[in-house]
Amino acid sequence: MRIIAVGAHPDDIEIFMLGLMMRFKNEGNEIHFLVATDGSLGGLNSKENLKKIRAKETSSALKSFGKLHLLGLPDGSLGEKESHKKILKTTINNLKPDLVVTHYKKDYHSDHRALSVIVTNIIGHYIPIIFCDTLMGINFTPNYYIEITEFFELKRNAIMKHKSQNPDRFVELAKLMNSYRAAQCNAPKGVFAEGYFFESSFPFADIRNILPSSLDLRPFHIKNVNGFL
């Protein structure tokens, strides 16, 4: 399959979606990353310098895992112009994905929320979408959990590429979030999981056949030595 992760800013995919995308890549799927905005408001450098810095950072972080597409839309005002929607629609439609992963509509950042609505309106009737966790899980209840333990160190390293963003804090947030999501499934200490939400709607009532196996929910005392079947 061809899978697209669509993030609002440089580093969003790394923090919220990269574990799942690594699982997809490991299973032989074609991976694309779309970063909607230039991220020019998220740092202490000048706006023009920050655009270049953040483009280099996310390119370095993601280049080993899939093809990167930087759309360069304005940070902080995503979706305010009709042209933003047209650019996103054209890019996604040209790639012809089998599945799209993006932000949830109740996320904390206005660009995240706007992107979620835009992507859903563009492709919701034609391509299945799953939504990634929000920062610290606020306003988000997953119905799909994916174990990412074997990929967590790679995810950490990718986040750390974003030196302009004080990345240690986001590594700690990701570690806390992914530990908590695993703990929700009664997993033992040291296991990491990402949480996602799929909203069943026609014609995609059930897409489990195209997703990696979900994290097992049974008590871990009846699982194998690694904590999972």
WORA-V452651 format. One record per pair of residues at least 4 apart in sequence whose ideal C-beta (glycine too) atoms are under 8 Angstrom apart, sorted by the first residue. I is the first residue (numbers start at 1). J is the second residue. Records with the same first field share a line. If there is no record, write none. Layout:
I=J  J
//
This chain:
1=24  29  30  97  98  99  210
2=29  30  32  95  96  97  98
3=21  24  29  30  31  32  97  98  99  100  101
4=32  33  34  92  95  97  99  100  101
5=13  17  18  21  31  32  33  34  66  100  101  102
6=34  36  88  92  100  101  102  103  115  119
7=11  12  13  16  17  33  34  35  36  102  103  115
8=12  35  36  37  78  103  109  111  112  114  115
9=35  36  37  39  42  54  75  109  111
10=35  38  39  54  55  57  58  162
11=15  39  54  57  58  61  159  162  165  167  170
12=16  17  35  103  112
13=17  18  21  33  35  58  62
14=18  58  61  62  155  158  159  161  162
15=159  170  173  174
16=103  132  133  194
17=21  101  132  194
18=22  62  65  151  154  155  158
19=23  146  148  151  152  155  178  192  193  194
20=24  101  132  146  148  194  196  212
21=25  31  33  65  66  101
22=26  65  148  151  154  155
23=27  146  148  151  212
24=29  31  212
25=29  31  65  66
26=151
27=212
30=66
31=65  66  67
32=66  67  68  69  95  97
33=58  62  65  66  67  68  69
34=69  71  88  91  92
35=39  58  68  69  70  71
36=71  73  78  84  88  111  115
37=71  72  73  74  75  76  78  111
38=50  51  54  55  70  72  73  74  75
39=43  50  51  54  58  75
40=47  48  50  51  54  74  75
41=47  50  75  76
42=50  54  75  164  165
43=50  53  54  164  165
44=164
45=49  50  53  164
46=50
47=51
48=52
49=53
50=54  164
51=55  72
52=56
53=57  164
54=58  162  164
55=59  70
56=60
57=61  161  162  163  164  165
58=62  68  70  161  162
59=63  68  70
60=161
61=158  159  161  162
62=66  68  158
63=68
65=158
69=91
71=87  88  91
73=78  84  87
74=78
75=111
76=110  111
77=81
78=84  110  111  114  115  118
79=84  85  111  114  115  117  118
80=84
82=86
83=87
84=88  118
85=89  118  121  122
86=90
87=91
88=92  115  118  119  122
89=93  122
90=94
91=95
92=97  100  119  122  123  127
93=122  123
97=127
98=127  128  210
99=127  128  129  130  207  210
100=119  123  127  128  129  130
101=129  130  131  132  196
102=115  116  119  129  131  132
103=107  112  113  115  116  131  132  134
104=112  116  131  132  133  134  139  140  197
105=113  116  117  120  131
106=113  134  139  140
107=112  113  116  134  135  139  140
108=112  134  135  138
109=113  135
110=114
111=115
112=116  134
113=117
114=118
115=119
116=120  131
117=121
118=122
119=123  124  129
120=124  129
123=127  129
124=129  201
125=203
128=198  204  207  210
129=198  199
130=144  196  197  198  207  211
131=196  197  198  199
132=194  196
133=137  140  142  177  181  194  195  196
134=138  139  140
135=173
136=173  176  177
137=177  180  181  195
140=195  197
141=197
142=181  184  195  196  197
143=196  197  198
144=195  196  197  198  211  214
145=181  182  184  185  193  194  195  196  214  215  217
146=193  194  196  211  212  214  215
147=182  187  191  192  193  215  228
148=152  155  178  192  193  194
149=182  190  191  192  193
151=155
152=156  175  178  192
153=157
154=158
155=159  174
156=160  171  174  175
157=161
159=167  170  171  174
160=167  168  171
161=167
162=167  170
163=167
165=170
166=170
167=171
168=172
169=173
170=174
171=175
172=176
173=177
174=178
175=179  192
176=180
177=181
178=182  192  193  194
179=183  189  191  192
180=184
181=185  192  193  194  195
182=187  191  192  193  215
183=187
184=193  195
185=193  215  216  217
186=217  218  219  220
187=191  193  215  220  227  228
188=220  227
191=227  228
193=215
198=207
200=204  205  206
201=205
207=211
208=214
215=228
216=223  228  229
218=222  223
219=223
220=227
223=227  228  229
224=228  229
//
